[in-house]
Amino acid sequence: MPTRKRRLYWDACCFISLFSSESTTPRLQLDALQTTFDEMLAGKVKIITSDAYRAEVFGKDGPEGQAIAEQFEACPHFEIVPLRTQAWDMAGEMRKRCQAARPPRKLKLGDALHIVAGTIARVDEIWTTDGKLVSYYEDGLLTSVVVCLPYLKQLKIEF
């Protein structure tokens, strides 16, 4: 019986870390991003992001960035969540909740939109390389969807 593919939401930080091999991103996280990206290309996992990722990841890269983005978007295991009015409203509410926390937390609009897009898409997990977002999730300020750092799943070996 086929199993359901894991649905992982990646915020822009994940793509930026993967493509630039940022020295600020721990090696285990980079390995998890690369492995999961390869799994997506092989059809084993679905990677989801918002339609804002192009601007955040590729900026003004012009034709080169556009060509890379089009390759992703042609992959049947890559999905884009459109940000509509509901997402903006939910992001605003999430930012207010963070500001009202004790101590107050500052949640950037782009980060809030990524969390909301993952929530709307009903993903299994929202991946980010931003430890601050993970701590906001752990403090109950974001969503019921798990927000975590990229990781590799360990296979269980039974003897």
C-alpha positions, 0 to 999 in steps of 0.5 A, a space after each residue: 500500500 503506498 504511503 502518503 508523501 511527507 509534505 514539508 514547507 520551506 521558508 525562504 531561509 531554507 532555499 537561501 541556505 541550500 543554494 548559497 551553502 551559507 557558512 552560518 547554517 550548520 552542516 547537519 541542516 545543510 545536509 538535511 536540506 540537500 537530502 530532502 531536495 534530492 528526495 523531492 526531485 525523486 518524488 519521495 517528498 513534497 516541498 511547499 513554499 509561498 509564492 513570495 519565495 521567488 522575490 526572497 530567494 532570487 531577488 533581482 537575479 534576472 533571467 538566471 534566477 527566473 530559470 531556476 525558479 521555473 525548473 522548481 515549479 515544473 517539478 510535480 513534487 514542488 508546490 506553491 501556496 498563493 498568498 491571498 487576503 486570508 493569509 495576510 489577515 492571519 499573518 497580521 494576527 500572528 504578529 499581534 500575538 507575538 507583540 502581545 507576548 511577555 516579553 514582546 516578540 517581533 515577528 517580521 511580516 515575511 516570516 509570518 506569511 511563511 508560517 501562515 502559508 504552511 498552515 494553510 497548506 496543511 503541511 506536516 512540518 514547517 522548516 526554517 533555518 531561523 532558530 528564533 522562529 522555532 523558539 516562537 513556535 515552542 512558546 506557542 505563538 505561531 501555529 499548531 503545525 510543527 516549526 523546526 530546523 531542517 533534520 534528517 530522519 533516522 531509519 529504525 533498524 530492527 534486529 
